[in-house]
Amino acid sequence: MNRKAKLATKAQKYKEILSDFVSSWRQNESGATFTNRVRINQHFSGMKHMSAGNLVFTAYIIIFCFAWWVSSFMMVRIARRIRIFEEENPPALNRFPKLSVIIAACDEADTIGPAIATLLQQDYPDLEIVLVDDRSTDKTGEIIDGIAGSDSRVKAVHIEKLPSGWIGKVNALNTGTAISTGRWLLFTDADVHFRQGTLRKAIALAEAEKSDHLALLPKPTSDSFMFEVVVSTFGAMFLYGTGAVDVGKPGSGAFAGTGAFNLVRRSAFEKTEGFSWLRMEPVDDVGLGLMMSMSGAKSSFAVAVRDISIVWYPSLKSMFRGVEKNIFGSVAGYSFTRMIVIVLFAWAFAAAPLAAIMQFREMPVLLLGVATYIFMAAGAFFISVRLKQKFFPLFLAQIGIFIFSAMFLRSGLLCMSKGGIDWRGTRYNTGDLLAGQRLKLEKFRLNNPDRKR
């Protein structure tokens, strides 16, 4: 046999081997495809034969998992659009207007000294600090007097008796405003710390934008991981619920305010109804934002991730006590039925992704749950980078919703059992609170801003 014949024989042999391999592979592929189709058909056939209860449960999981997708997308969108105070670079002012910082303090001897020290260290050229002692039973009054005695920029005011029909803090803010003399007023709390230059920058930013109201949301600090989880959840609800990212935009109707930093132009504030309009409103900080918006004032909002800090509550337990005075009224309007509906909806929303990944026998639902957690993780990562927050407190928003719902329930049950709320040593009955309530869930956006209500 010659060389060409041998090569032809080998080529034929290799061709037969390759042909057998391709044929075998096609058969295996066809079988695998058929098997997969059978499995898929079995899944959908099983779904067709589900009981009505299982169908409803599966529909619930699918709907609320997609709701998590939407909410994650919305929070990422808010984080992208939100203003960061530290990123702003307003032009310097040739002359700074007089600024009055007004603080209403009640039993805050542990925090007021270090907080005021950060204000006194500011390089603001024309600064006045009005410290109002609202019937404190600890050494807050003595500390205030000591600070005022050592620095002429500080005025000390003591309230011994609460007038009828007023909430204590709102009355204290009203009293401090009356004796202040600044062209700008900054309402803040006795546990807020300011980095050097914050006041200069805030005034310069407000003047550059011709704003009448600038609200800054600070970054709370805590050593408690679970507290950070709840605060992250609360922050997300606040930003989403108030539409704070749209504050100041024409036609948005959005408004916001924070207890840590509400800066207002006095001339614009004097065009509002004043604190007498908020005299029975526990959520006075956001209420101030509402009042400014209704008067036609121009507002601005930003998040301060570094320049302002606050230990909002020292522990999760203290947060339970601290929020009992206001979340029932502002969210549920002092309605037990509305509270139960909101809590059940929140629980259903929070539990859906976990319920999905527990469906081991329903592969499509399980995969939806896994995809939902991936989407949540991606959103939490983006927000953590953008807002300089920790990842895991943001990612564990489900736990935050359950805990915050428990706070909400506790607030409502205590209010109903007592017939009102206790705040700063005073009982305020539900009837008076309802009559004076300004901030309601349906009022987080203004359709037709109007001073008169």
C-alpha positions in Angstrom: 0.0 0.0 0.0 1.5 3.3 -1.1 1.8 6.5 1.1 -1.4 8.2 -0.3 -3.5 5.1 0.3 -2.3 4.9 4.0 -3.1 8.6 4.5 -6.6 8.2 3.0 -7.3 5.2 5.3 -6.3 7.1 8.4 -8.3 10.1 7.4 -11.4 7.9 6.8 -10.9 6.3 10.3 -10.6 9.7 12.0 -13.7 10.9 10.1 -15.7 7.9 11.4 -14.5 8.6 15.0 -15.5 12.3 14.7 -18.8 11.4 13.2 -19.6 8.9 16.0 -18.6 11.6 18.6 -20.9 14.3 17.1 -23.8 11.8 16.9 -23.3 10.8 20.5 -23.1 14.4 21.7 -26.3 15.3 19.8 -28.1 12.5 21.4 -27.0 13.5 24.8 -27.9 17.1 24.2 -31.3 16.2 22.9 -31.8 14.0 26.0 -30.7 16.7 28.3 -32.9 19.3 26.6 -35.8 17.0 26.8 -35.1 16.4 30.5 -35.0 20.1 31.2 -38.2 20.7 29.3 -39.8 18.0 31.3 -38.6 19.6 34.5 -39.8 23.0 33.5 -43.2 21.6 32.4 -43.4 19.8 35.7 -42.8 23.1 37.6 -45.6 24.9 35.7 -47.8 21.8 35.8 -47.3 21.8 39.6 -48.2 25.5 39.7 -51.4 24.8 37.7 -52.4 22.2 40.3 -51.6 24.4 43.3 -54.3 25.1 45.9 -55.8 28.5 46.0 -53.9 29.3 49.2 -50.6 28.3 47.6 -51.3 30.4 44.5 -52.1 33.4 46.7 -48.9 32.9 48.7 -46.8 32.6 45.5 -48.5 35.7 44.1 -47.7 37.6 47.3 -44.0 36.6 47.1 -43.7 37.6 43.5 -45.5 41.0 43.9 -43.5 42.0 47.0 -40.2 40.8 45.7 -40.7 43.0 42.7 -41.6 45.8 45.1 -38.2 45.3 46.7 -36.7 45.7 43.2 -38.6 48.9 42.7 -37.7 50.3 46.1 -34.1 49.4 45.7 -34.0 51.2 42.3 -35.8 54.2 43.8 -33.3 54.5 46.7 -30.4 54.2 44.3 -32.0 57.0 42.2 -32.4 59.1 45.4 -28.8 58.5 46.4 -27.6 59.6 43.0 -29.6 62.8 43.0 -29.3 63.8 46.7 -27.1 66.7 47.5 -24.0 66.1 49.7 -23.2 69.2 51.8 -19.5 68.4 51.8 -19.5 68.5 47.9 -20.8 72.0 47.8 -18.4 74.9 47.2 -20.3 78.2 47.5 -18.5 81.5 46.9 -17.2 83.1 50.1 -19.1 86.1 51.4 -17.5 89.5 51.9 -19.6 90.0 55.0 -21.5 87.4 57.0 -24.9 88.3 58.4 -25.6 87.8 62.1 -26.5 84.3 62.9 -28.5 83.2 66.0 -28.3 79.5 67.0 -31.3 78.5 69.1 -31.2 75.3 71.2 -34.1 74.0 73.4 -32.7 71.7 76.0 -34.4 69.5 78.6 -32.4 67.2 80.9 -29.4 67.1 78.5 -26.6 67.6 81.0 -24.6 64.7 79.5 -24.5 66.1 76.0 -25.0 69.9 75.9 -21.5 70.8 77.1 -19.5 69.1 74.4 -22.1 70.0 71.7 -21.9 73.8 72.6 -18.1 73.6 72.6 -18.2 72.8 68.9 -20.4 75.8 68.3 -18.1 78.2 70.3 -15.1 76.9 68.3 -16.7 78.0 65.0 -15.0 80.8 63.1 -18.3 82.5 62.3 -17.7 86.3 62.7 -21.1 87.4 64.0 -22.6 84.6 66.1 -25.2 84.5 68.8 -26.2 81.4 70.7 -29.5 81.2 72.6 -29.7 78.3 75.1 -33.2 77.7 76.4 -33.5 75.5 79.5 -36.9 73.9 79.1 -37.8 72.9 82.7 -34.9 70.6 83.2 -34.6 68.5 86.4 -30.9 67.8 86.1 -27.9 70.1 85.8 -28.7 71.4 82.3 -29.7 74.8 83.6 -26.4 75.2 85.6 -24.4 74.2 82.6 -26.1 76.7 80.4 -25.5 79.5 83.0 -21.9 78.5 83.2 -21.4 78.7 79.4 -23.3 82.0 79.2 -21.1 83.4 82.0 -17.9 82.6 80.2 -18.8 83.7 76.7 -20.6 86.9 75.8 -22.0 85.3 72.6 -24.2 83.0 74.6 -27.6 84.0 76.1 -29.2 81.7 78.8 -33.0 81.5 79.1 -34.9 79.5 81.7 -38.5 78.3 81.3 -40.1 77.4 84.6 -43.7 76.9 83.6 -45.3 75.6 80.3 -48.1 77.7 79.0 -51.4 75.9 78.2 -51.8 74.5 74.7 -48.1 74.3 73.9 -45.7 71.4 73.6 -42.6 72.1 75.7 -39.9 72.1 72.9 -42.0 74.2 70.5 -42.6 76.7 73.3 -38.9 76.8 74.1 -38.0 77.4 70.4 -40.6 80.1 70.2 -39.1 81.8 73.4 -35.6 81.6 72.0 -36.6 83.0 68.7 -38.3 86.0 70.4 -35.1 87.1 72.1 -32.7 86.3 69.3 -31.4 89.1 67.1 -29.8 87.4 64.1 -30.8 87.9 60.5 -30.5 84.1 60.2 -31.8 81.6 62.7 -30.4 78.1 63.2 -32.6 75.6 65.1 -30.5 72.7 66.3 -30.4 70.2 69.2 -28.2 69.9 72.3 -26.4 66.8 71.1 -25.3 68.0 67.6 -21.6 68.5 66.9 -20.3 70.8 64.1 -17.0 70.7 62.3 -15.0 73.9 62.0 -16.3 76.1 59.1 -19.8 74.4 58.9 -21.7 77.6 59.8 -19.8 79.8 57.4 -20.4 77.3 54.6 -24.1 76.8 55.3 -24.8 80.6 55.3 -22.7 81.1 52.2 -24.6 78.3 50.4 -28.0 79.6 51.4 -27.1 83.2 50.4 -25.6 82.0 47.1 -28.8 80.1 46.2 -31.1 82.8 47.7 -32.7 80.1 49.9 -34.9 81.0 52.8 -34.5 77.6 54.5 -31.7 75.1 54.5 -32.1 71.7 56.1 -29.2 69.4 56.6 -29.6 65.7 57.5 -26.6 64.6 59.7 -25.0 61.2 60.0 -25.9 59.6 63.3 -23.1 57.8 65.1 -23.4 54.8 67.4 -21.5 51.8 68.8 -24.6 49.6 68.4 -24.9 47.6 65.1 -28.6 47.1 65.4 -29.1 50.8 66.1 -27.3 51.5 62.8 -29.6 49.0 61.0 -32.7 50.8 62.3 -31.4 54.3 61.7 -30.4 53.3 58.1 -34.0 52.1 57.6 -35.4 55.2 59.1 -33.2 57.4 56.9 -34.4 55.6 53.8 -38.0 56.0 54.8 -37.5 59.7 55.6 -35.8 60.4 52.3 -38.4 58.4 50.3 -41.4 59.5 52.2 -40.7 63.3 52.2 -39.2 63.4 48.7 -36.4 65.5 50.3 -34.3 65.1 47.1 -36.9 67.3 45.3 -37.0 70.1 48.0 -36.7 73.4 46.3 -37.5 72.3 42.8 -40.4 74.2 41.2 -43.7 72.4 41.3 -42.4 69.5 43.4 -44.4 70.3 46.5 -41.7 68.5 48.6 -40.6 69.8 52.0 -38.3 68.6 54.7 -36.7 69.6 58.0 -34.4 68.2 60.6 -34.0 68.8 64.3 -30.3 68.8 63.9 -30.1 71.6 61.4 -32.9 73.9 60.3 -31.5 77.2 59.0 -34.1 79.9 58.2 -33.9 83.5 57.1 -35.6 85.6 59.7 -37.5 87.8 57.2 -38.9 84.7 55.5 -39.8 83.1 58.9 -41.7 86.2 60.0 -44.0 85.7 56.9 -45.1 82.3 58.3 -47.7 81.6 61.0 -44.7 81.2 63.4 -44.3 78.5 66.1 -47.8 79.2 67.4 -49.0 77.3 64.3 -46.9 74.3 65.4 -47.6 74.6 69.2 -49.1 71.1 69.4 -47.0 69.4 66.7 -44.5 66.8 68.1 -42.7 66.5 64.8 -41.8 70.2 64.9 -38.6 69.9 62.8 -40.4 68.6 59.7 -43.3 70.8 60.6 -41.1 73.8 60.3 -40.2 72.7 56.7 -43.9 72.4 56.0 -44.6 75.8 57.3 -41.8 77.5 55.3 -43.0 75.7 52.2 -46.6 76.8 52.7 -45.5 80.4 53.0 -43.8 80.3 49.6 -40.3 80.4 51.0 -37.5 78.8 49.0 -36.0 75.7 50.7 -32.9 73.6 50.1 -32.0 70.2 51.5 -28.7 68.2 51.7 -27.1 65.3 53.5 -24.1 66.1 55.7 -22.0 63.0 55.9 -19.0 64.5 57.8 -19.5 68.1 58.9 -22.4 67.5 61.2 -22.6 64.5 63.6 -25.1 63.4 66.2 -25.5 60.6 68.7 -29.2 60.4 68.0 -29.9 57.9 70.8 -27.2 56.1 72.8 -28.9 52.7 72.4 -31.7 50.9 70.6 -33.6 50.7 73.9 -33.4 54.5 74.3 -34.6 54.9 70.7 -37.7 52.9 71.5 -38.5 55.4 74.3 -37.5 58.4 72.2 -39.7 57.9 69.2 -42.8 56.9 71.1 -43.9 60.5 71.2 -44.2 61.2 67.5 -44.3 58.3 65.1 -47.9 57.1 65.9 -49.3 60.5 65.2 -47.3 61.5 62.2 -47.6 58.2 60.4 -51.0 56.8 61.5 -52.8 60.1 62.5 -53.5 58.6 65.9 -55.7 55.9 64.2 -55.4 52.3 65.6 -56.9 50.8 62.4 -54.4 52.7 60.1 -51.5 51.7 62.3 -52.5 48.0 62.1 -52.8 48.2 58.3 -49.4 49.9 57.9 -47.7 47.4 60.2 -49.1 44.4 58.4 -48.1 45.8 55.0 -44.6 46.5 56.4 -44.2 43.0 57.7 -45.5 41.5 54.4 -43.0 43.6 52.5 -40.1 42.8 54.8 -40.8 39.0 54.8 -41.2 38.5 51.1 -37.6 37.9 50.0 -37.0 35.5 52.9 -40.2 33.7 52.1 -39.0 33.4 48.4 -35.7 31.7 49.2 -37.5 29.2 51.5 -39.4 27.8 48.5 -37.0 25.0 47.8 -39.5 23.0 45.7 -40.4 25.9 43.5 -37.2 26.7 41.6 -38.6 29.8 39.8 -39.7 31.4 43.1 -36.4 30.5 44.8 -34.5 32.1 42.0 -36.6 35.2 42.3 -35.7 35.4 46.0 -32.0 35.0 45.2 -32.2 37.7 42.5 -34.0 40.0 44.9 -31.3 39.7 47.5 -28.6 40.3 44.8 -30.5 43.4 43.7 -30.8 44.6 47.3 -27.1 44.0 47.9 -26.2 46.0 44.8 -28.4 48.9 45.8 -27.0 48.9 49.4 -23.5 48.9 48.1 -24.1 51.9 45.8 -25.8 53.8 48.6 -23.0 53.0 51.1 -20.4 54.3 48.7 -22.4 57.4 47.7 -23.4 58.4 51.3 -20.4 57.1 53.1 -22.5 54.6 55.1 -21.7 51.1 56.2 -22.9 48.4 53.8 -24.5 45.8 56.2 -26.8 48.2 58.1 -28.2 49.2 54.7 -28.4 45.6 53.4 -30.3 44.4 56.5 -33.2 46.8 55.9 -35.6 43.9 56.4 -34.6 43.6 60.0 -34.8 47.4 60.4 -38.4 47.4 59.1 -39.4 44.7 61.7 -37.8 46.6 64.5 -39.1 50.0 63.4 -42.6 48.5 63.1 -42.3 47.3 66.7 -41.4 50.9 67.7 -44.4 52.1 65.8 -46.7 49.5 67.5 -45.4 50.4 70.9 -45.9 54.1 70.3 -49.5 53.6 69.2 -50.4 51.2 72.0 -48.9 53.5 74.7 -50.6 56.5 73.2 -54.0 54.7 73.2 -53.6 53.3 76.7 -52.6 56.6 78.2 -54.9 58.7 76.1 -52.0 60.8 74.9 -48.2 61.1 74.9 -45.7 61.9 77.6 -42.8 64.3 76.6 -40.5 66.3 78.7 -42.4 65.5 81.9 -45.8 66.6 80.5 -48.9 64.6 79.4 -50.5 65.8 76.1 -53.9 64.2 75.5 -54.8 62.8 72.1 -57.7 65.2 71.5 -55.4 68.3 71.8 -52.8 66.6 69.6 -55.3 65.8 66.9 -56.6 69.4 67.0 -53.1 70.8 66.6 -51.6 68.3 64.3 -50.0 69.8 61.2 -47.8 67.0 59.8 -49.7 64.1 58.4 -48.7 61.2 56.2 -50.8 62.5 53.3 -49.2 65.9 53.7 -45.7 64.9 52.9 -46.2 66.5 49.5 -48.0 69.8 48.9 -50.3 69.9 46.0 -51.4 73.5 46.5 -49.1 75.2 49.0 -51.2 77.7 51.0 -50.4 79.5 54.2 -53.9 79.1 55.5 -55.2 75.7 56.5 
